[in-house]
Amino acid sequence: MSNETTTKRVVLATRNQGKVREFNRLFAPLGWEVVSLAEYPDAPEVVEDGDTFEANAIKKAKTIANHLGITAIADDSGLEVDALQGAPGVYSARYAGEQATDEDNWRKLLAELKDTPLAQRTARFRCTLAYIEPGEDFTPIIATGTCEGVIAHEPFGTNGFGYDPVFFLPQRLCTMAQLSSEDKNQISHRAHAMQNLLEKIRG
C-alpha cells in the first residue's frame, strides 16, 4: 500500500462535495479517485452513536466499505473547549438539541462561557479520519488533526459554518469565519488530519 500508483476508487463517507474536492487534491499523487456517497444512493445512513470521534469515524468507514465493497474514508470532527472539559466534543452538531442550528449551538456555547475569562477560553477543532478497506480483518488506519484557538465573546464573520464565527485564531487575529475558504483549508483540523492520513498510507 505504500507505493500505490494505480488508479483506485475510494469513497469518502459524505455527500459534501467540498470535502471530496479537498481529498482529491491531496491524494492525486497516489492516483486515487475520491468520490462521495452521492454516487451510491443505496449506501446506508450510519448513526453516529459513538462516544469518541474515532469510534464514529471507524463505524462510518467500516459500514460503508463493507456495504459497497470498496475502500472508504470517514471523518468525525467537532469542537473541544477546555473550560468545559472537552465539551461539546462528539455532540458538537447537536449541542443545543437534535434539531439545533449552527447559531443555536454557538449561542449555547457562549452562554456556557459567559463568566469565563478569555485566558481560560482555549479550545480546538479536532478531526479524526478512519481509512478502511473491505473485509473484517482490515485494521483501520486512524489519523487526527487539530486547530487551536480561543472562543470569542461574540461572533464575527460570515464564512464557514458551525462554530467558525466564535472560534478565534490568535495567530491570524480573526475568527475562522473571517477566513477565506482557501485560507481555512490550509490551516483547518481537517487539512491536518488529511495530511497525517496521507503520510500514514504512503508509509
SERO-4910 file (N, C-alpha, C, O; in steps of 0.05 Angstrom, whole numbers):
BEGIN
 pado doro    nc1    nc2    nc3   cac1   cac2   cac3    cc1    cc2    cc3    oc1    oc2    oc3
  Met    A     17    -24      0      0      0      0     17     25      0      7     47     -6
  Ser    A     43     22      7     60     46      9     67     58    -17     74     82    -19
  Asn    A     67     42    -39     75     52    -65     51     51    -85     55     44   -108
  Glu    A     28     58    -75      4     57    -92      6     76   -115     10    100   -111
  Thr    A      5     66   -140      7     84   -163    -16     79   -182    -22     96   -199
  Thr    A    -30     56   -180    -52     51   -199    -76     66   -190    -79     73   -166
  Thr    A    -94     71   -209   -119     85   -202   -136     68   -183   -140     45   -188
  Lys    A   -144     81   -163   -160     67   -142   -183     85   -134   -180    108   -129
  Arg    A   -207     73   -134   -231     89   -126   -235     86    -96   -235     63    -85
  Val    A   -238    108    -83   -242    109    -54   -267    126    -49   -270    148    -60
  Val    A   -285    116    -32   -309    131    -26   -305    146      0   -297    134     21
  Leu    A   -310    172      0   -310    188     24   -338    188     35   -357    196     22
  Ala    A   -341    180     60   -368    176     72   -381    203     78   -386    209    101
  Thr    A   -387    218     57   -400    244     60   -414    250     33   -407    238     12
  Arg    A   -432    268     34   -444    278      9   -435    307      3   -445    320    -15
  Asn    A   -416    316     20   -405    343     17   -384    344     -5   -362    333     -2
  Gln    A   -390    356    -27   -372    357    -50   -347    373    -44   -326    369    -56
  Gly    A   -349    392    -26   -325    408    -19   -304    391     -6   -280    393    -12
  Lys    A   -313    373     12   -294    354     25   -281    336      4   -257    330      5
  Val    A   -297    327    -15   -287    309    -36   -266    323    -53   -245    311    -59
  Arg    A   -270    348    -59   -250    363    -75   -224    366    -59   -203    363    -71
  Glu    A   -226    371    -33   -202    373    -16   -186    347    -17   -162    347    -21
  Phe    A   -200    325    -14   -187    299    -13   -174    293    -40   -152    282    -42
  Asn    A   -188    299    -62   -178    293    -89   -152    308    -94   -133    298   -106
  Arg    A   -151    334    -85   -127    349    -89   -103    337    -74    -81    334    -85
  Leu    A   -108    329    -50    -86    318    -33    -77    290    -42    -53    284    -41
  Phe    A    -96    274    -50    -90    246    -56    -84    241    -85    -80    218    -93
  Ala    A    -84    262   -101    -78    259   -130    -52    245   -135    -50    229   -154
  Pro    A    -30    251   -120     -5    237   -126     -6    207   -123     10    193   -135
  Leu    A    -26    197   -109    -29    168   -106    -43    156   -130    -45    131   -133
  Gly    A    -55    173   -147    -70    163   -169    -98    154   -161   -111    138   -175
  Trp    A   -107    164   -138   -134    156   -129   -155    174   -140   -151    198   -146
  Glu    A   -179    163   -142   -203    178   -149   -221    177   -124   -231    156   -117
  Val    A   -225    199   -111   -242    201    -87   -270    210    -95   -273    231   -108
  Val    A   -290    194    -88   -318    201    -95   -334    203    -69   -325    194    -48
  Ser    A   -358    214    -72   -375    217    -48   -397    197    -48   -401    182    -67
  Leu    A   -412    196    -26   -435    178    -24   -457    185    -44   -475    169    -48
  Ala    A   -456    209    -55   -476    217    -74   -477    198    -98   -497    195   -112
  Glu    A   -454    184   -103   -453    165   -125   -464    137   -117   -465    119   -134
  Tyr    A   -471    135    -92   -481    109    -83   -507    113    -67   -506    113    -42
  Pro    A   -529    118    -81   -554    125    -67   -564    103    -49   -581    109    -31
  Asp    A   -555     78    -53   -565     57    -35   -547     53    -10   -553     36      6
  Ala    A   -527     70     -7   -510     68     16   -526     74     42   -543     92     42
  Pro    A   -522     59     63   -538     63     87   -530     88    102   -507     98    101
  Glu    A   -550     99    116   -544    121    135   -532    109    160   -542     89    171
  Val    A   -511    121    170   -497    110    193   -503    128    217   -497    152    216
  Val    A   -513    116    238   -519    131    263   -493    135    278   -480    116    285
  Glu    A   -486    160    283   -461    166    298   -467    166    328   -472    187    340
  Asp    A   -466    143    339   -473    140    368   -448    133    385   -451    125    408
  Gly    A   -424    135    374   -400    130    389   -395    152    409   -405    175    406
  Asp    A   -378    147    429   -372    168    449   -345    180    444   -335    196    460
  Thr    A   -333    174    421   -308    187    413   -309    193    383   -325    180    368
  Phe    A   -293    212    373   -292    217    345   -282    193    330   -292    186    308
  Glu    A   -262    179    342   -251    155    329   -272    133    325   -274    121    304
  Ala    A   -288    129    346   -308    108    344   -329    114    322   -337     96    307
  Asn    A   -337    139    320   -356    146    299   -344    144    271   -357    134    253
  Ala    A   -319    153    268   -306    151    242   -302    122    233   -307    116    210
  Ile    A   -294    105    251   -290     77    245   -316     64    238   -318     49    218
  Lys    A   -337     70    253   -363     58    247   -373     65    219   -383     49    204
  Lys    A   -370     91    213   -379    100    186   -363     87    164   -374     77    145
  Ala    A   -336     88    167   -319     77    146   -323     47    142   -325     37    120
  Lys    A   -325     32    164   -328      3    162   -355     -4    150   -357    -22    133
  Thr    A   -377     10    158   -403      4    147   -404      9    117   -414     -8    102
  Ile    A   -393     31    109   -393     38     80   -375     20     64   -383     10     43
  Ala    A   -351     14     74   -332     -3     60   -344    -31     55   -342    -42     33
  Asn    A   -356    -42     76   -366    -69     74   -392    -70     58   -397    -90     45
  His    A   -408    -49     59   -433    -49     44   -428    -46     14   -440    -59     -2
  Leu    A   -409    -28      7   -403    -23    -21   -381    -40    -33   -378    -43    -57
  Gly    A   -365    -52    -15   -343    -69    -25   -319    -53    -36   -304    -64    -52
  Ile    A   -316    -28    -28   -293    -13    -36   -281      2    -12   -295      5      9
  Thr    A   -257     12    -15   -244     26      6   -260     52     14   -270     65     -4
  Ala    A   -261     57     40   -276     81     49   -260     97     69   -244     86     84
  Ile    A   -264    123     68   -253    141     88   -276    156    101   -293    166     87
  Ala    A   -276    158    127   -297    173    141   -284    191    161   -262    185    172
  Asp    A   -297    213    167   -287    231    187   -308    237    208   -332    237    202
  Asp    A   -299    244    231   -317    256    251   -301    278    264   -277    275    269
  Ser    A   -314    300    268   -300    323    279   -318    340    296   -342    337    296
  Gly    A   -305    357    311   -321    375    329   -303    393    344   -279    395    340
  Leu    A   -315    407    363   -302    428    379   -297    418    407   -316    406    420
  Glu    A   -274    422    418   -267    415    446   -260    441    460   -241    455    452
  Val    A   -274    447    482   -269    471    498   -257    463    525   -270    447    539
  Asp    A   -234    472    531   -220    463    555   -236    470    581   -237    454    599
  Ala    A   -248    494    582   -263    502    606   -288    485    610   -300    485    632
  Leu    A   -296    471    589   -320    453    591   -312    424    590   -328    407    583
  Gln    A   -287    418    598   -277    391    600   -279    376    573   -286    352    572
  Gly    A   -275    391    551   -275    379    525   -302    379    510   -304    371    487
  Ala    A   -323    389    524   -349    392    510   -347    415    490   -330    433    493
  Pro    A   -364    415    470   -385    396    463   -375    370    451   -390    351    450
  Gly    A   -351    369    441   -339    343    432   -356    330    410   -364    342    391
  Val    A   -362    304    414   -377    289    394   -405    299    391   -419    292    372
  Tyr    A   -414    315    410   -441    326    409   -442    354    396   -462    368    398
  Ser    A   -420    362    383   -418    389    372   -441    397    354   -451    419    356
  Ala    A   -449    379    337   -470    385    317   -498    387    330   -517    398    318
  Arg    A   -501    376    354   -527    375    367   -525    385    396   -540    376    413
  Tyr    A   -507    403    401   -502    413    428   -526    426    440   -531    422    464
  Ala    A   -542    440    424   -566    454    434   -591    438    428   -613    448    431
  Gly    A   -588    412    420   -611    396    414   -609    383    387   -594    391    370
  Glu    A   -625    362    383   -623    346    358   -629    362    334   -618    357    312
  Gln    A   -647    382    336   -654    398    313   -641    426    313   -649    444    299
  Ala    A   -620    428    329   -606    454    332   -593    464    307   -582    449    291
  Thr    A   -594    491    303   -580    503    281   -551    510    290   -545    508    314
  Asp    A   -534    517    271   -507    525    279   -508    548    299   -493    548    319
  Glu    A   -526    567    294   -528    590    312   -538    582    340   -528    592    360
  Asp    A   -557    564    341   -566    553    367   -543    542    383   -540    547    407
  Asn    A   -526    527    369   -503    514    382   -483    534    393   -474    532    416
  Trp    A   -474    553    376   -454    572    386   -465    591    406   -451    601    424
  Arg    A   -491    597    405   -503    614    425   -504    600    452   -499    612    473
  Lys    A   -510    574    452   -509    559    477   -480    558    488   -476    561    512
  Leu    A   -461    555    470   -433    555    479   -425    581    492   -413    581    513
  Leu    A   -433    603    480   -426    629    491   -440    633    518   -428    645    536
  Ala    A   -464    623    521   -478    626    546   -464    609    568   -461    618    591
  Glu    A   -454    586    560   -440    569    580   -414    582    589   -405    577    612
  Leu    A   -402    598    572   -376    610    578   -378    640    586   -357    653    587
  Lys    A   -402    649    591   -405    678    595   -389    690    618   -382    713    617
  Asp    A   -383    674    638   -367    684    661   -338    674    660   -323    677    679
  Thr    A   -330    663    637   -303    652    635   -285    672    621   -291    681    599
  Pro    A   -263    680    634   -245    700    622   -231    689    597   -229    665    593
  Leu    A   -222    707    580   -211    700    554   -188    680    557   -186    661    541
  Ala    A   -171    683    577   -148    666    580   -155    637    585   -139    619    581
  Gln    A   -180    633    594   -189    605    601   -208    595    579   -221    574    583
  Arg    A   -210    609    557   -229    600    536   -215    585    513   -225    586    490
  Thr    A   -193    573    519   -178    558    499   -195    534    489   -210    522    504
  Ala    A   -191    528    463   -207    507    450   -193    498    425   -173    509    416
  Arg    A   -203    476    414   -192    466    389   -214    452    373   -232    440    384
  Phe    A   -211    454    347   -226    437    329   -210    412    325   -186    413    321
  Arg    A   -223    389    327   -209    363    323   -223    347    301   -248    346    300
  Cys    A   -207    335    284   -218    318    263   -204    291    265   -179    290    266
  Thr    A   -219    270    264   -208    243    264   -217    229    238   -241    228    232
  Leu    A   -199    218    223   -204    204    198   -199    174    202   -180    166    215
  Ala    A   -216    157    190   -212    128    190   -212    119    161   -230    124    146
  Tyr    A   -191    104    155   -188     91    128   -191     62    131   -177     49    147
  Ile    A   -210     50    117   -216     22    119   -221      9     92   -236     20     75
  Glu    A   -208    -14     88   -213    -29     64   -233    -51     70   -235    -60     93
  Pro    A   -248    -61     50   -269    -81     56   -257   -106     69   -234   -113     63
  Gly    A   -273   -118     85   -264   -143     98   -261   -139    128   -252   -118    138
  Glu    A   -269   -159    143   -269   -157    172   -241   -156    185   -238   -147    207
  Asp    A   -221   -166    170   -194   -168    181   -177   -143    178   -155   -142    189
  Phe    A   -187   -123    163   -171    -99    159   -169    -82    183   -190    -75    195
  Thr    A   -145    -75    191   -141    -57    215   -144    -28    206   -129    -19    188
  Pro    A   -163    -13    217   -167     15    208   -141     31    211   -126     28    231
  Ile    A   -137     49    192   -115     69    194   -128     95    205   -147    105    192
  Ile    A   -119    104    227   -131    127    240   -112    151    239    -88    148    244
  Ala    A   -123    174    232   -107    199    232   -123    221    244   -147    223    241
  Thr    A   -109    239    258   -123    261    271   -109    288    264    -86    288    256
  Gly    A   -124    309    267   -113    335    263   -128    355    281   -152    352    286
  Thr    A   -114    376    290   -127    396    307   -120    424    297   -101    428    282
  Cys    A   -137    443    305   -132    471    300   -138    485    326   -161    485    336
  Glu    A   -118    498    338   -121    511    364   -131    539    362   -125    554    343
  Gly    A   -147    547    381   -158    574    382   -170    581    409   -164    568    429
  Val    A   -186    602    409   -199    612    433   -228    619    426   -233    628    404
  Ile    A   -246    614    445   -274    621    440   -278    650    445   -274    660    467
  Ala    A   -286    665    424   -291    694    426   -316    699    444   -331    681    449
  His    A   -319    724    452   -342    732    468   -367    737    451   -389    737    462
  Glu    A   -362    741    425   -385    746    407   -376    737    379   -352    735    373
  Pro    A   -396    732    361   -389    722    335   -378    744    316   -386    767    318
  Phe    A   -360    735    298   -350    753    277   -347    736    252   -338    713    253
  Gly    A   -354    748    229   -350    735    204   -375    720    194   -392    712    210
  Thr    A   -376    716    168   -399    703    156   -391    679    139   -409    666    127
  Asn    A   -365    673    136   -357    649    121   -358    624    139   -361    626    163
  Gly    A   -355    601    127   -353    577    143   -381    568    153   -401    576    143
  Phe    A   -380    552    174   -404    541    186   -398    532    214   -376    535    224
  Gly    A   -419    521    227   -415    510    254   -406    532    274   -419    553    276
  Tyr    A   -384    527    288   -374    545    308   -354    565    297   -342    580    313
  Asp    A   -350    565    271   -330    583    259   -332    612    268   -312    625    272
  Pro    A   -357    624    271   -358    652    278   -348    659    306   -341    682    311
  Val    A   -346    639    324   -337    645    351   -310    632    357   -301    633    380
  Phe    A   -298    620    337   -272    607    341   -250    626    331   -245    630    307
  Phe    A   -237    639    351   -217    660    345   -190    648    343   -181    631    359
  Leu    A   -175    656    322   -148    646    317   -128    668    324   -124    687    309
  Pro    A   -115    666    347    -96    687    356    -75    693    335    -67    716    332
  Gln    A    -65    673    321    -43    677    302    -53    692    277    -37    704    263
  Arg    A    -79    692    272    -90    706    249   -105    732    257   -112    748    240
  Leu    A   -110    735    283   -125    758    294   -153    760    281   -162    782    275
  Cys    A   -165    737    277   -193    736    266   -205    710    273   -192    691    283
  Thr    A   -231    707    269   -244    682    273   -242    665    248   -235    674    227
  Met    A   -248    639    251   -248    621    229   -268    630    207   -263    626    183
  Ala    A   -289    643    215   -310    652    196   -301    677    181   -315    686    163
  Gln    A   -279    689    189   -269    712    174   -247    705    154   -237    722    140
  Leu    A   -240    679    153   -220    670    134   -234    663    107   -257    656    106
  Ser    A   -219    665     86   -229    654     60   -228    624     61   -215    612     78
  Ser    A   -243    611     44   -243    582     43   -216    571     38   -208    550     49
  Glu    A   -200    585     21   -173    575     15   -155    576     39   -141    557     45
  Asp    A   -157    598     54   -140    600     79   -149    580     99   -132    567    112
  Lys    A   -175    576    102   -185    557    122   -176    529    115   -168    514    133
  Asn    A   -176    522     90   -169    495     82   -139    489     87   -131    466     88
  Gln    A   -123    510     89    -95    506     94    -88    501    124    -69    487    130
  Ile    A   -105    512    141    -98    510    170   -118    494    186   -114    490    210
  Ser    A   -139    484    174   -160    471    188   -152    444    200   -133    432    192
  His    A   -167    436    220   -163    409    232   -166    387    211   -151    368    212
  Arg    A   -184    391    192   -188    370    172   -163    369    153   -154    347    145
  Ala    A   -152    392    146   -129    393    129   -105    378    143    -91    363    130
  His    A   -102    383    169    -80    370    184    -85    340    185    -66    324    182
  Ala    A   -110    332    190   -116    303    191   -112    290    164   -102    267    163
  Met    A   -120    303    143   -116    292    116    -86    288    110    -78    267     99
  Gln    A    -70    307    117    -41    305    112    -29    282    129    -12    267    119
  Asn    A    -39    280    153    -30    258    171    -37    231    159    -21    212    160
  Leu    A    -62    229    149    -71    204    137    -54    197    112    -46    174    109
  Leu    A    -49    216     95    -33    212     71     -6    201     78      4    183     66
  Glu    A      7    213     99     33    204    107     33    175    117     51    160    112
  Lys    A     11    168    132      9    141    142      5    121    120     17     99    120
  Ile    A    -11    128    101    -17    110     78      8    106     61     13     83     51
  Arg    A     22    127     57     46    125     40     69    110     54     87    100     42
  Gly    A     67    110     81     87     96     96    112    112     98    132    104    111
***
